[in-house]
C-alpha cells in the first residue's frame, strides 16, 4: 500500500475476487508486510489470507475487475485515540465516583474505588462497542475508489 501524503489515506491496487451486497473481496498487491498494514483487521479468509481485503463497493465492481482501493489511515488513528482516551477517562472517573460514594455504601474507600473503576470501564466498553458498530460501516471500511479495467 502507498500512503497519500495529502489525504493521509493509503491506496492500493487489486483485483475483485467476489462481491456480496455492497461489499467486495479484493486481492491486493501488498507493498508492505501484512502485519504492518493498517487494514490488517479487514483481511479475510481462513487464516487471514495474505492480501485479501473486504472492502466497500460503491462503484459496483464485478469479479475480475482491476480496482484501486483506499484505506482511511487517519480514521484508524482517531479511533485508537478515542478508545484509549475514553477508557482512561472512564477508569479515573469511576474511581472518583466510587471514592465520593464510599460513605453511602457499606464498603471501604478502597473497595468502592475499585468497584467504581470496574463499573466505569464496563460501561464505557459497552458504549464504545455500540459506537464503533455504527461508525465502522460508515468511516472505517476500506473502499473501492476507481475501476481501472473491467474483468472478463
N, C-alpha and C positions, 0 to 999 in steps of 0.2 A: 504494500500500500504506500501511496505517496501522500505526504501532508501538504495541503494547500496553505501556504503561509498567510494568505489574506483572510481566509474564512475559517481557519482552524478546523477544517474538515478533511478527513482522509478520503482519497479517491482511489479506486482500483478498477481494473477491467476483469470481466469474467464472462462465462457462458451459462445461460439459463439451463438448468437440468430439468426442473419441473415447476409447475405452478399449481396453486390451490387457493381459491378465493382471491384476496388481494395481496397474497404473499408469493414469493418465488424462491426456489432453492437455486443458488448461483455458485458455480465452482469458480473461485477467484485465483488469479495468478499472484501469489503472495510475494511481496518484495522483502519481507522481513519474517522472522520466525513466528510461527503461530502463537507461541506462548507470550510474545511481546506485543501482539496485536490488541488494540483496544476493543475490537469487535469479537474477541475470542469467546465471549459468553453467548454469542449468536451462532456459533458453529453448530452444525447439525450432523447427525449420523450416529452409527452405533457407538463409536468411541471418539466422538467429536472429530470426525474425519477431516483431515487437514485440508483447509482451503475451501470448505463448503459453508456458505452463509445462508441463513434465512433472512430475506430482505423484503421490504415493502415493494409492491409492483404497481406504481401509479400509471406507468406507461403501457400496461398490458403486454409486456414482453412474453414471448412464447418460447417453449423449449427449443434450444438450438441457437437462439439469438445471442449475439455478442453485445454485451451491455457494459455501461460504466456505472459503478455504484459509489455512493457517498456515505461515509461513516461520520456521524456528528461527534467528533472528538471532544469538543467543548462541552457538550451536554453530559458526557460521562464524567468529566472533571467536576462540573457543577453538581451532579448527582452525588458524588463522593463527599463533597463539602457539606451538602445538605444532610446526608446520612450521619457522618461523624459529628458535625456540629449539633444536630438535633439530639443524638444520643448523649453527648457530653452535657448539654444544657438540661436535658430531662433527668439525668443522673444527679446533677448538682441541685436542681430544683426539688427533686424528690427527697433528697437527703434533708434539704432545708425545711420542707413542709413536714417531714417526719419529725424533725427536731422541734418545730413550733407546736405540733400537736401531741408531743410526748406527755404533756400534763393531762391531756384529755383521755388518753387510753392507758390501760394498765400495763404499760411496757416501760422499760428503762429508756433513757435518751438514745443510747447506742442501738438498742433493738428497734426503736421506732424510726431512727435514721436509716438503718439498713432496710427496714420494711419499705420506707419511702423511696429509697434508691431503687429497689427492685420493682416497685409499682410504677415509678417514673419510667424506667427502662421498658417495662412490659407495655405500658400504654403508648409510648412513642413508637415502639416497634410495630404495634398494630396499625397506628396511624401512618407510618412510613410505608408499610406493606400496601395499604389501600391506596396511598398517594402514588406510589410507583407502578401499581397495576394500571392506573388510569393514564399516567403520562408516558408509560413505556411504549404503548402503541402509537402515541402521537409524536413524541420527540426523540426517543432513544433508538428506534429501529434504524438500521441502515436502509437506504432506499435506492432504487434504480433511477438515475437521472438522465440517461441517454441510451438509446438503442442504436448502435453504430452499424450493425449488419444483421439483417434478418437471416435466420437459420433456414435449413431445408424443411 
